[in-house]
Amino acid sequence: MKKIKLSISGCMGRMGQQLIKSASKNKIFKIVSLTENKKVNKKIFGIKPELNSEHVFKNTNIIIDFTVPKCTLEILKIAVKQKKKVVIGTTGFTKKEEKLIKGHSKKIPILKAGNMSLGVNLLIYLTEITSKSLGKSFLSKIYEVHHKHKIDYPSGTALMLGKGIALGKKKNFYNIIGKKYLNKKSFPYGNKINFNSIRKGEVIGEHEVTFSSGKEIVTLNHESFDRALYSEGALTAAKWLSNKKPGLYSMRDLLNFK
């Protein structure tokens, strides 16, 4: 089987390092370039990280991006010009940036997910089903925990869970976003979806969706123990995307959830 040539952006970050580790053990892939937003004076697996440029992505098939929105959009401009496929694990995009990504997907295949875990994406699917089944009499809220280094909140996964609730209720997610709390011991339900984000220690990721009618509570949750599950999920996404036509895909498409 011909190897898929891979470029990893944000190679010095936590996910970048994990992706390099996982990809180097996977016979399907060959890492051809690494990028970072600043100069790096050492080689990683024999490859010297470079700044994003047309030159650095020239020989790649797929770019895996776990960086920040500004960097992701910079990479997408190059990818569109060179007709490269892109897997996006970056979170924290604005509504306007989401539209830009959708526009780029008309020209190249893009798989974008706030979380690459199989279990988390199953949780999102179950959240949608639960929201639809329980109906208007249940209020909902979302709780999430990540390591102290994570800047954005709510997490991309928490927002994906919120979208699952909105889809179940057939409502526009952006119209039912409630309050966004940070490091609160407790937080209330509301007519809109409230979020509470905890940032502490080196926690990889915990997410919980709670539905309450006032008479009973339904809880759906997921806990991550190994960061490798995200890198392996991203590689699975890259392999799946390798033979796809232009379009904006998600892990839901990959997992074939209806």
C-alpha positions as CSV (number, residue, x, y, z in Angstrom):
1,M,0.0,0.0,0.0
2,K,1.3,3.5,-0.9
3,K,2.0,5.5,2.2
4,I,0.0,8.7,2.8
5,K,2.4,11.7,3.0
6,L,1.6,13.7,6.1
7,S,2.3,17.2,7.4
8,I,1.7,18.1,11.0
9,S,1.2,21.7,12.0
10,G,1.7,22.9,15.6
11,C,4.3,20.1,15.9
12,M,5.7,21.4,19.2
13,G,2.4,21.5,21.0
14,R,0.9,18.7,23.1
15,M,-1.2,17.3,20.3
16,G,1.5,17.9,17.7
17,Q,4.0,15.8,19.7
18,Q,1.4,13.1,20.3
19,L,0.6,13.0,16.5
20,I,4.2,12.6,15.6
21,K,4.6,9.8,18.1
22,S,1.5,8.0,16.8
23,A,2.2,8.6,13.1
24,S,5.8,7.4,13.4
25,K,4.5,4.0,14.6
26,N,1.8,3.7,11.9
27,K,3.0,2.1,8.6
28,I,0.2,3.8,6.6
29,F,1.8,7.2,7.0
30,K,5.0,9.0,6.2
31,I,5.7,12.4,7.9
32,V,7.2,14.6,5.2
33,S,7.0,18.0,7.0
34,L,6.4,19.7,10.3
35,T,5.4,23.3,11.0
36,E,5.4,25.6,14.0
37,N,4.7,29.3,14.4
38,K,8.2,30.1,15.4
39,K,11.7,28.9,14.5
40,V,12.7,25.5,16.0
41,N,16.4,24.8,16.1
42,K,16.2,21.0,16.4
43,K,15.1,18.1,14.2
44,I,12.3,15.8,15.1
45,F,12.5,12.3,13.6
46,G,15.0,13.8,11.2
47,I,12.8,16.6,10.1
48,K,13.4,20.3,10.9
49,P,10.2,22.2,11.7
50,E,9.5,25.2,9.5
51,L,7.1,28.1,9.3
52,N,3.8,27.5,7.3
53,S,4.6,28.1,3.6
54,E,3.7,26.8,0.1
55,H,7.2,25.2,0.0
56,V,6.7,23.2,3.2
57,F,3.4,21.6,2.1
58,K,4.4,21.0,-1.5
59,N,5.0,17.2,-1.2
60,T,2.3,16.3,1.3
61,N,-1.1,14.6,0.8
62,I,-2.8,15.6,4.0
63,I,-2.2,18.3,6.6
64,I,-3.2,17.6,10.2
65,D,-3.7,20.9,12.1
66,F,-4.0,21.3,15.9
67,T,-3.1,24.9,16.4
68,V,-5.1,28.1,16.8
69,P,-7.7,29.6,14.5
70,K,-5.4,32.2,12.9
71,C,-2.9,29.6,12.0
72,T,-5.5,27.2,10.7
73,L,-6.9,29.8,8.3
74,E,-3.4,30.5,7.1
75,I,-2.8,26.8,6.4
76,L,-6.2,26.5,4.6
77,K,-5.3,29.3,2.1
78,I,-2.2,27.4,1.2
79,A,-4.0,24.1,1.1
80,V,-6.7,25.4,-1.3
81,K,-4.0,26.8,-3.6
82,Q,-2.1,23.5,-3.6
83,K,-5.2,21.2,-3.5
84,K,-4.2,19.5,-0.2
85,K,-6.6,17.7,2.1
86,V,-6.8,19.0,5.7
87,V,-7.8,17.5,9.1
88,I,-8.6,20.2,11.6
89,G,-8.6,19.5,15.3
90,T,-8.2,23.2,16.2
91,T,-11.0,24.7,18.4
92,G,-12.2,28.2,19.3
93,F,-13.3,29.4,15.9
94,T,-15.8,32.3,15.6
95,K,-18.9,32.1,13.6
96,K,-17.3,34.1,10.8
97,E,-14.2,31.8,10.8
98,E,-16.5,28.8,10.6
99,K,-18.0,30.3,7.4
100,L,-14.6,30.8,5.9
101,I,-13.7,27.1,6.6
102,K,-17.0,26.0,4.9
103,G,-16.1,28.2,1.9
104,H,-12.7,26.5,1.6
105,S,-14.3,23.1,1.8
106,K,-16.0,23.7,-1.6
107,K,-12.5,23.4,-3.1
108,I,-10.7,20.8,-1.0
109,P,-11.7,18.0,1.4
110,I,-11.7,19.1,5.0
111,L,-12.5,17.0,8.1
112,K,-13.1,19.2,11.1
113,A,-13.8,18.0,14.6
114,G,-13.5,19.6,18.0
115,N,-12.7,16.1,19.3
116,M,-11.3,13.1,17.4
117,S,-12.2,10.5,20.0
118,L,-14.6,7.7,19.0
119,G,-16.2,7.7,22.4
120,V,-16.7,11.5,22.5
121,N,-18.3,11.5,19.1
122,L,-20.6,8.7,20.2
123,L,-21.5,10.8,23.3
124,I,-22.4,13.7,21.0
125,Y,-24.7,11.4,18.9
126,L,-26.3,10.1,22.1
127,T,-26.8,13.7,23.3
128,E,-28.7,14.6,20.2
129,I,-30.9,11.5,20.6
130,T,-31.5,12.2,24.3
131,S,-32.3,15.9,23.6
132,K,-34.8,14.9,20.9
133,S,-36.4,12.2,23.1
134,L,-36.8,14.1,26.3
135,G,-38.3,17.2,24.6
136,K,-39.0,20.7,26.0
137,S,-39.8,19.7,29.6
138,F,-36.1,19.0,30.3
139,L,-33.5,21.7,30.8
140,S,-29.8,20.9,30.0
141,K,-26.3,22.1,31.0
142,I,-22.8,21.0,30.1
143,Y,-19.8,20.5,32.4
144,E,-16.2,20.0,31.2
145,V,-12.7,19.7,32.7
146,H,-9.4,20.1,30.9
147,H,-5.7,20.7,31.9
148,K,-4.6,24.1,33.2
149,H,-2.8,24.9,29.9
150,K,-6.0,24.9,27.8
151,I,-6.9,28.5,27.0
152,D,-10.3,28.5,25.2
153,Y,-13.5,27.8,27.1
154,P,-16.0,26.2,26.7
155,S,-13.9,23.5,25.0
156,G,-14.6,22.6,21.4
157,T,-16.1,19.3,22.6
158,A,-18.4,21.1,25.0
159,L,-19.7,23.3,22.1
160,M,-20.2,20.2,19.9
161,L,-22.3,18.6,22.7
162,G,-24.3,21.9,22.8
163,K,-24.9,21.6,19.1
164,G,-26.1,18.1,19.7
165,I,-28.7,19.4,22.2
166,A,-29.7,22.1,19.7
167,L,-30.1,19.5,16.8
168,G,-32.2,17.3,19.0
169,K,-34.5,20.3,19.8
170,K,-34.4,21.5,16.2
171,K,-33.1,24.9,17.3
172,N,-30.2,27.2,16.2
173,F,-27.4,26.5,18.6
174,Y,-26.2,30.1,18.6
175,N,-29.6,31.2,19.8
176,I,-29.7,28.9,22.8
177,I,-26.1,29.4,24.2
178,G,-26.5,30.5,27.8
179,K,-23.9,31.6,30.3
180,K,-20.2,30.4,30.1
181,Y,-18.8,29.9,33.6
182,L,-15.1,29.2,34.4
183,N,-14.0,27.2,37.4
184,K,-17.3,27.3,39.3
185,K,-18.0,24.7,41.9
186,S,-21.7,24.6,40.8
187,F,-23.7,26.2,38.1
188,P,-27.5,26.4,37.3
189,Y,-29.7,25.1,34.6
190,G,-31.3,27.8,32.5
191,N,-33.8,28.2,29.6
192,K,-30.6,28.2,27.5
193,I,-27.6,25.9,27.7
194,N,-25.2,26.9,30.4
195,F,-21.6,25.8,30.4
196,N,-19.1,25.3,33.2
197,S,-15.4,24.9,32.3
198,I,-12.8,23.7,34.9
199,R,-9.1,24.1,34.2
200,K,-6.9,22.2,36.6
201,G,-3.8,20.0,36.7
202,E,-3.0,17.8,33.7
203,V,-6.5,16.4,33.2
204,I,-6.8,15.1,29.6
205,G,-10.6,15.6,29.3
206,E,-13.9,15.1,31.0
207,H,-17.3,16.0,29.6
208,E,-20.8,15.7,31.1
209,V,-24.2,16.6,29.7
210,T,-27.1,16.7,32.2
211,F,-30.8,16.9,31.4
212,S,-33.3,17.7,34.2
213,S,-37.0,18.0,34.4
214,G,-37.0,19.0,38.1
215,K,-38.3,15.5,38.9
216,E,-35.5,13.4,37.4
217,I,-32.0,13.8,35.9
218,V,-30.4,12.1,33.0
219,T,-26.6,12.3,32.7
220,L,-24.3,11.4,29.8
221,N,-20.6,11.5,30.4
222,H,-17.1,10.6,28.9
223,E,-13.7,10.6,30.5
224,S,-10.3,10.5,28.6
225,F,-7.3,8.7,30.1
226,D,-4.8,8.8,27.3
227,R,-4.0,11.6,24.8
228,A,-3.2,8.9,22.2
229,L,-6.9,8.4,21.6
230,Y,-7.0,11.8,20.0
231,S,-4.0,11.4,17.8
232,E,-5.1,7.9,16.7
233,G,-8.5,9.4,15.9
234,A,-6.9,12.1,13.8
235,L,-4.9,9.6,11.9
236,T,-8.0,7.5,11.3
237,A,-9.7,10.7,10.0
238,A,-6.7,11.4,7.7
239,K,-6.8,7.9,6.2
240,W,-10.6,8.2,5.7
241,L,-10.2,11.7,4.1
242,S,-7.5,10.5,1.7
243,N,-10.0,9.4,-1.0
244,K,-12.7,11.9,-0.4
245,K,-13.9,14.7,-2.8
246,P,-14.1,18.4,-1.7
247,G,-16.5,18.9,1.2
248,L,-16.7,19.7,4.9
249,Y,-16.8,16.4,6.9
250,S,-16.9,15.5,10.5
251,M,-16.2,12.4,12.7
252,R,-19.9,11.7,12.4
253,D,-19.5,11.2,8.6
254,L,-16.5,8.9,9.3
255,L,-18.4,6.9,11.9
256,N,-21.5,6.8,9.6
257,F,-23.9,7.9,12.4
258,K,-27.2,8.6,10.8
